[in-house]
Amino acid sequence: MPLLTILTPCYNEEENVREVYARVKSAMATSPDCDYEHLFADNASTDKTVPILRELAEKDKRVKVIVNTRNFGHIRSPYHAFLQARGDAVLGCVADLQDPPELIPEFVRKWEEGYKVVIGVKNGSQESWLASRTRKFYYWLVAKLSSDVELVHNFTGFGLYDREVIEQFRSTDAQYPYFRGLVSDFGYERAEIKYMQPARTKGRTKNNFFSLYDMAMLGITSHSKVPLRLATMAGFAISLVSLLVAFGYLVAKLMFWNELQLGLAPLLIGIYFFGAVQLFFIGMLGEYIGSIHTQVHKRPLVVEKERINFEGPEPNISRRRRHPRLVATASDGSNMAVVGQALESDDAEDQANSRAVGRRAR
């Protein structure tokens, strides 16, 4: 029987975790041919979320919990938990219940039909008019800027992903991934399930202007070089316009030497205009440099404080890719011995491969 991992990232969701657990359990009861586990990834909640998750995990061994040492953000923590999932497929279901758990059986049916990617696409939302229009503009802008990948409009990441797709994510070794962009970038044939996104009824959203701006810029810098090329083209265009204006001013001054008095206003306007253009493109360049800076750090996605109800073998990940996660686990230091043994094993294997290559060369 295939195993499905339901992944629910949460941060200060004490009012919602019981309900999302109950609704997921009820939805999975309608899919008897598929076993499941419910993985909660807690991003160092400061309310009663973790105690509630402990209680749920004690009563139901299907409930797994990962607790982080601190808040690692709304991108790194869910992605880390996504890679730690043990199931043959993973389905993300947010704690605020804006991804309806009742759609899970429909996702499972599409997966059983052979689709490795099944995504939920909003055909409407109960959010405010301003938020809806802003989101639509963002999807339109990113679609126009993305030259090589066609991103899915109104797709937030809600979906089911086969183990093959999960391993594809793992192979990217991304430090700060734009998840929904990678889903499109991989190019797997996908099934789309339309749904109406309900409004949050309990608790407060953890998203603010800065987190939404961060996600927007991540989507642009991850899938488009257009802003950088716009800076180059704008530089040429503004240089040409400046040359023409300077030539026109020279001709006008020669023809109307005494009458032409422009004053300081055009000069100040020009200085402020070109200053604003320069700051805009320097900021855009900084976003790309910041993205590179994040990737080259090679820091662990998160540092785990605790795992609950995790028994048996680890997820199906290659031996070499186990090392960073072991180092990134907060423990009494016993993992360091495991890392050392794994590295010695790697060294021995590399030496054996070198000797084999030498014999073939002779």
N, C-alpha and C positions, 0 to 999 in steps of 0.2 A: 504494500500500500504506500503510495507516495506521501511524502511529508511536506506540508506547506508551513512556512514561517510567516506569521503575521507580525509585522514590525510596527511598533507604536513609539515614536519619540515623544518625550514629555519633559516639561519644565514647569513646576508650580501648577500642576493640574489636579489638585486634590479633589476638585468638584466633578471631574470627568472620568478619572481612570476606572472607577467601579463600573460606570455605565458603558464605557467602551469595551471593557472586558466582557460584560454581560451580553452586549449586542453582538460581539464577535463570536462568542460561544453559541449564541442562538443561531447565528447565520451558518456556522460550520456544522451545526446539527443537521442541516438540510443537505450536506454533502458527505454521505456516509462512506463513499469510496475514497476519501482523502483524509488522512490524519493531519493534525496540525499542532503547532506550538505557538504561544503568544509571547513575543519578545518585547519587553519594555526597555527602552534606553533612556534612563533618567540623567538629565544634564545638571546634576548637583542642585536639585530642588531645595528651596529653603522653607517650604511649607510641609504639610503632612503627606506629600505624595509618596515618599519612600516607605514610611511605615505602612501605608495602605497597600503598596505593592508587596511588601513582606507578608502581609496578612493573606493577600490573594495567592502568593506563591506557596505559602504553607498549606493552603487548602487545595490547591490545584497544581500538580507537578507539570502541567503543560505551560504554566506561566514561568517565563525566564526573565531575569532582570539584570541589566548592566547599569551600575551606578558610577558616574564619573567623579573624579576628585574635585573638579571645578566646572564651571560653565564654559564649554569649549565652542559655543556658538551654534547657530541653527543649521550650519552646513556640515561641519566636521563630525559632530556627534551622531546624527542620523546615518551619515555615510559609513562611519566606523561600525556601527551596529549592523548595517546592511551587509558589510563584508564578513561579519562574525556569524551570520545566520547559518543554521545547519540544514535547512530544508532543501528539498529538490527544487523549490521555487520560493521566492520572497514576495510578499504583498505588503506595501506600506499603507498604514491606516492611522491618520493623525489623531491625537488625543482630544482635540476640540470637536471631533465628530462632524467636521465639515466634509470629510470623505465618508460617505454612508457605508457602514459595515454590511448593510443588507445587500450590497452589490457583490459581495465576495463570491457567492455561488455562481454568479454569471461570469466572473473572472475565471473561476476554476473550470467552468465548462469550456470556455474559449481555449484555455491552456490544454485541456484534454483533447481538444480538436487538433492540436499541433502547433499553436502559436507560442513562440518563445517570449514574446512581449505582448502584454495586454494592458492597455492604458485607459484611464478614465479621462474623458474630455468634457469640460463643462459646456452645456448649451444654454446656461443661464446661471444667475447667482442672486442671492438675496442681500448682497452687500449694497452700500450706498451708490447713488448715481455717479458721484465724483470718483469713487474708487473704481467702479466698473469702467468708466471712460478712460481713466488713467491706465488701467491694466490693458485695455484694448489698444491704446496708443503705443504702449510699450511693446506689445506683441507685434504690432505693425512695424515699429521702428527696427526691432531686432531682425525681423524677417527681411526688411529692406537692406540692412547692413550685412547680413550673413550671405556671403557669396557662394559658399560651397555646401552648406547644409540647410535643408528646409526644416525649420523648427515647427513644432505643432502648436497651433494657437490654443489658448485656454487649457493647456496641459500643465499641471502643477507638480507632477511626479507621482501622483496617485496611480498605481498600477501593479501588475504582477509580472515578475521577471524570473525566467528559467535559470537553473544553475549555470548553464552555458553562458548566459548573459552576465551573471554575477562574476564568473571567472574573467570575462572580458573586462569588466570594470576593474577587477583586481590587477589585471596586467597593465593598466594605464599608470598605476603608481601615482595617481593624482593626489596632491596635498590639499587642494581647495577646489573640488570639482563643481562644475555646473552640470548637475545631474541630468536635468531634462534635455540639455544640449547633447550630452553624451549618448542618451537614448536614441536621439535622431541620428547622431554621427555614426553609430555602429551599423545602422542600416538594416536591422532585422525586420522581416515582415511582421507587421503588428496588427492586432485587432483593436478597434476603438469602441469604447462603451460610453454612450452619452448619458449625462446625468445633470440634475439640477443641484447646485451646491447650496446646502442650507446655511443659515446664519448661525454663528456661535450663540448658544443659549446660556452657557454657564462659564464663569471666569472671564478673564480679560486676555485679549490677544497679546502675545509677546513681541509681535512685529511693530516696529516704529519706522520713522522716516529713514533713519540711518541703516537699519537692517534691510529695508526694501531697496534703498539706493545701492547698498552693497551687492545685493542679488542682481539688480539691473546692470550694474557695471561689470559684474562677473560674466553675465550673459554676453555682453558686447565684446569684452576683451578676449573671451574664450573662443569666439566664433567669427570674428571679423577684424580685418585690417583696414577697413574703409576709413575709420576716423584718422588713422595715421596718414593715409594717402590724401584725405581731404586737407590735412594740414599742409602737405606739399603743394597741392593744387591751389589752395587759398593763398599761399605765399607767392606763387607766380602771378595769380590774378591780382592781388593787392599791389604787387610791385608794378604791374602793367598800368593799373588804374592810377597809381601815384605818379608814374612817369607822364601819363597823359594829362593829369591835372596840373603837374608842374609846367609842362609845355604850354598848356592853355593859359595858365597864369602869367607866364613870361610874355606870350603874345599880347594878352590884354594889357599888361603893364607897359609894354612898348608902345601900344596904340593909344592908351589913355593914361599917360604918365602922371598927370596931375589929378585927374578925376578919380582914379582907382585907389580907394582906401579900404582895405578889407578888415583891418584891425586884428585883435588877438583872438576873437571868437572862433574863426575857422581853424586857427592853429591849435587851440585848446581842444576843440572837438576832435580833430584829427589825432592828437596825442592820446586822448582817452579812448578813442575807437581802436586804434592799433594796439594800445596797451591791453584792452579787453580781449582782443583777438589772440594776442600772444599768451595771456594768462589762461584762456580757454584751452588752447592746444598744448600748453605746457602741463596743465592739469590732466588732459587726456593722455599725454605721454607718460605722466606719472602713474596713471592707472595701469598701463601696460608694464611699466617697470616694477610696480608693486606686485603685480601678478607673478612676474618672473621671480621676484625676491621671495615670495611665499613658497613657490615651488622648489627653489634650490635649497631652502633651509632643511628639507627632509626631516622635519620634526614628526613625532608620532601624531596621528590624527587626534587621539585623546589619551589620557592616562586613566586607567580604570581603578576605582577604589574598591569595588566589590562586584562579585557575580553571585547570583542566587539561582539555584536549581540547574546548574550546569554540571552534568555528569556525562561520563563516557568520552569517546574520542572527540578531538577538536574538529572544526569545519574542514572540508576538503580543500586545503591550501598547500601549495608546494613547500618543500622543506626550507628552501632559502627564504621564502617570504614569511616564515614563522618568526624569524629573529626579531624584527622591529616590534612585533606585538608583544613578545615576551619581555623585552626590555621596557616596554611602555606600560607594564602592569604593576601597579603599586602593591608590593608584597614585602615579605621579610627578607628578600634577597636570594631566596632559594632558586629563583629562575635564572640567576646568573650562571649557576653551574650547568643548567640545561643549555644555555646559550653557548657556553664554552665547549660542551660536548658536541653540539651541533656544528660549531665552527671547526673543531678538530676533525669531525667527520667530513666536512667540506674540503678541508686541506688535504686529507688522505685521498679523497676522491680525485681532487685536482692533480695530485702527484701521480696517481695511477693512470689518469688520462694522459699526462705528459709522457710517462714511460711508454704507453701504448703508441702515442704519436711518433716517438723516437724510433721504436721498432719498425713501424710502417715506413718511416723515412729511409732506414737502412735497407 
